């Protein structure tokens, strides 16, 4: 976080973010407020969204997708990129879905007994985004990760947190979001947790 060569830890807590700054290998000190990180998010990604060589934060909470721009080592107030319309925001992933050199955002939504439509926020540049719907499937949202090949990101989506659902690969084409079902929940008959890319 502070470019001192030591890894710090940014944690999504139950009430707010926690930033544990590494003290040159001698332990960690909580410093979220110092960096302007006093917000709650269910999931976050650190990525340079404005191409200024520092890490910004993209976060999702139950109601919104936010961008917190890094400005000289502290973070500006959150900018709302998208509203959920309900309390369904759960996970997100980032990657360049259309290979235009800008980072796009996949927002996963999940409710206890339902799976509302997920969506992609396609980056138009200058902090402007357009929303592309990804129609819901069975199950309930569990996790999403970006898979990048040849400079283009697709999104691996698990649906099975509360209700068993399919594993999907979402790809973007000029016609919109396209879905490939990798594993059908009717055959899998199990809940899915978190995916780890190795």
C-alpha positions as CSV (number, residue, x, y, z in Angstrom):
1,X,0.0,0.0,0.0
2,X,2.8,2.4,0.9
3,X,5.4,1.1,-1.6
4,X,8.0,0.3,1.1
5,X,8.7,-3.2,-0.3
6,X,6.7,-5.0,2.5
7,X,3.3,-6.7,1.8
8,X,0.4,-5.1,3.6
9,X,-3.1,-6.7,4.1
10,X,-6.4,-5.1,3.1
11,X,-9.3,-7.1,4.6
12,X,-13.1,-6.8,4.0
13,X,-14.4,-6.8,7.6
14,X,-18.0,-7.2,8.8
15,X,-18.4,-3.4,9.3
16,X,-15.6,-1.8,7.3
17,X,-12.3,-2.3,5.5
18,X,-9.2,-3.0,7.6
19,X,-5.7,-2.1,6.4
20,X,-2.9,-3.7,8.2
21,X,0.4,-2.0,7.3
22,X,3.6,-4.1,7.5
23,X,6.1,-2.5,9.9
24,X,9.2,-3.7,8.0
25,X,8.6,-7.3,9.0
26,X,8.2,-6.5,12.7
27,X,4.4,-6.8,12.8
28,X,1.3,-5.0,11.4
29,X,-0.6,-1.8,12.5
30,X,-4.2,-1.1,11.5
31,X,-4.2,2.1,9.4
32,X,-7.4,2.1,7.3
33,X,-8.5,5.6,8.5
34,X,-5.1,7.1,7.6
35,X,-5.7,6.1,4.0
36,X,-9.3,7.1,3.9
37,X,-10.6,3.5,3.9
38,X,-13.5,3.6,6.3
39,X,-16.1,1.9,4.1
40,X,-17.7,-1.5,4.1
41,X,-17.4,-3.9,1.1
42,X,-18.2,-7.5,0.6
43,X,-15.4,-7.8,-2.0
44,X,-12.7,-5.5,-3.4
45,X,-10.1,-5.5,-6.1
46,X,-6.9,-3.3,-6.3
47,X,-6.4,-2.2,-9.8
48,X,-5.1,1.0,-11.6
49,X,-8.4,2.1,-13.1
50,X,-7.3,5.6,-14.1
51,X,-3.9,4.7,-15.6
52,X,-1.8,6.9,-13.3
53,X,0.4,4.0,-12.0
54,X,-1.2,3.7,-8.5
55,X,-3.7,1.2,-7.2
56,X,-7.3,2.3,-7.0
57,X,-10.0,0.2,-5.2
58,X,-13.1,-1.2,-6.9
59,X,-15.5,-2.4,-4.2
60,X,-18.9,-4.0,-4.1
61,X,-21.4,-3.9,-1.2
62,X,-25.0,-4.9,-1.0
63,X,-26.3,-1.9,-2.8
64,X,-23.5,-0.5,-5.0
65,X,-20.3,-0.9,-7.0
66,X,-17.8,1.8,-6.0
67,X,-14.5,3.2,-7.3
68,X,-12.1,4.7,-4.7
69,X,-9.4,6.6,-6.6
70,X,-5.9,6.7,-5.1
71,X,-4.8,10.3,-4.9
72,X,-1.2,10.7,-3.6
73,X,-1.5,7.7,-1.3
74,X,-4.9,8.3,0.2
75,X,-8.3,7.4,-1.3
76,X,-11.0,9.8,-2.5
77,X,-14.6,9.4,-1.4
78,X,-16.3,6.5,-3.2
79,X,-17.8,7.1,-6.7
80,X,-20.9,5.1,-7.4
81,X,-20.4,3.2,-10.6
82,X,-23.6,1.1,-10.4
83,X,-26.7,0.6,-8.2
84,X,-27.9,-2.9,-7.4
85,X,-31.6,-2.0,-7.0
86,X,-31.8,-4.4,-4.0
87,X,-29.4,-5.9,-1.4
88,X,-27.8,-8.3,-3.7
89,X,-24.2,-7.2,-4.3
90,X,-21.8,-10.1,-3.4
91,X,-18.6,-10.5,-5.5
92,X,-16.7,-8.9,-8.3
93,X,-13.8,-9.4,-10.7
94,X,-11.9,-7.1,-13.0
95,X,-10.3,-7.6,-16.4
96,X,-10.2,-6.2,-19.9
97,X,-13.2,-8.0,-21.4
98,X,-13.2,-6.4,-24.8
99,X,-9.4,-6.0,-25.2
100,X,-9.6,-2.2,-25.5
101,X,-6.8,-1.6,-22.9
102,X,-9.3,-0.5,-20.2
103,X,-10.3,-2.5,-17.1
104,X,-13.9,-3.7,-17.0
105,X,-15.8,-4.9,-13.9
106,X,-18.0,-8.0,-13.5
107,X,-20.5,-7.6,-10.6
108,X,-22.0,-10.7,-9.2
109,X,-25.3,-10.5,-7.4
110,X,-26.9,-13.0,-5.0
111,X,-29.9,-13.2,-2.7
112,X,-30.6,-15.9,-0.1
113,X,-33.3,-17.6,-2.2
114,X,-32.7,-16.2,-5.7
115,X,-30.0,-15.3,-8.2
116,X,-30.7,-11.9,-9.8
117,X,-29.0,-10.9,-13.1
118,X,-25.2,-10.3,-12.8
119,X,-23.8,-7.5,-15.0
120,X,-20.6,-6.2,-16.6
121,X,-19.5,-2.6,-16.3
122,X,-17.7,-1.9,-19.6
123,X,-15.1,0.8,-19.2
124,X,-15.6,3.6,-21.7
125,X,-12.7,5.6,-20.3
126,X,-12.7,8.8,-18.2
127,X,-14.5,7.0,-15.3
128,X,-17.5,6.3,-17.5
129,X,-19.0,2.8,-17.7
130,X,-21.9,1.1,-19.6
131,X,-23.8,-1.7,-18.0
132,X,-24.3,-5.0,-19.9
133,X,-26.7,-7.5,-18.4
134,X,-25.7,-11.1,-17.8
135,X,-28.9,-13.1,-17.5
136,X,-29.4,-15.1,-14.3
137,X,-29.2,-18.8,-14.2
138,X,-30.2,-21.3,-11.4
139,X,-28.5,-21.3,-8.1
140,X,-27.2,-18.4,-6.1
141,X,-24.0,-16.4,-6.7
142,X,-20.9,-17.8,-5.0
143,X,-17.7,-16.4,-6.6
144,X,-16.4,-14.8,-9.7
145,X,-12.8,-14.6,-11.1
146,X,-11.3,-13.1,-14.3
147,X,-9.4,-15.5,-16.6
148,X,-7.2,-13.6,-19.1
149,X,-6.0,-15.1,-22.4
150,X,-4.3,-13.1,-25.2
151,X,-5.0,-9.9,-23.3
152,X,-8.8,-10.5,-23.1
153,X,-10.6,-11.4,-19.9
154,X,-13.5,-13.9,-19.5
155,X,-15.2,-14.4,-16.2
156,X,-15.5,-17.7,-14.4
157,X,-18.8,-17.5,-12.4
158,X,-19.8,-20.0,-9.7
159,X,-23.5,-20.2,-8.7
160,X,-24.0,-22.3,-5.6
161,X,-23.6,-20.4,-2.4
162,X,-27.1,-21.2,-1.0
163,X,-28.7,-23.1,-3.9
164,X,-26.8,-25.4,-6.3
165,X,-26.2,-23.8,-9.7
166,X,-24.0,-24.1,-12.8
167,X,-20.4,-23.0,-13.3
168,X,-20.2,-20.6,-16.2
169,X,-17.6,-18.9,-18.3
170,X,-18.9,-15.4,-19.4
171,X,-17.3,-13.9,-22.5
172,X,-18.0,-10.6,-24.2
173,X,-18.6,-10.3,-27.9
174,X,-19.8,-7.3,-30.0
175,X,-23.3,-8.8,-29.6
176,X,-23.1,-8.6,-25.8
177,X,-22.3,-11.1,-23.0
178,X,-22.1,-14.7,-24.0
179,X,-22.4,-17.7,-21.5
180,X,-20.8,-21.1,-21.7
181,X,-22.0,-23.5,-19.0
182,X,-19.0,-25.6,-17.9
183,X,-20.9,-27.7,-15.3
184,X,-24.7,-28.0,-15.0
185,X,-26.1,-28.0,-11.5
186,X,-28.6,-30.7,-12.5
187,X,-25.7,-33.1,-13.0
188,X,-23.3,-31.6,-10.3
189,X,-25.9,-31.7,-7.5
190,X,-23.6,-29.8,-5.1
191,X,-23.0,-26.4,-3.8
192,X,-20.0,-24.4,-5.0
193,X,-17.7,-22.3,-2.9
194,X,-14.8,-20.2,-3.9
195,X,-12.5,-20.6,-7.0
196,X,-8.8,-20.2,-6.7
197,X,-6.9,-19.7,-9.9
198,X,-3.5,-21.4,-10.0
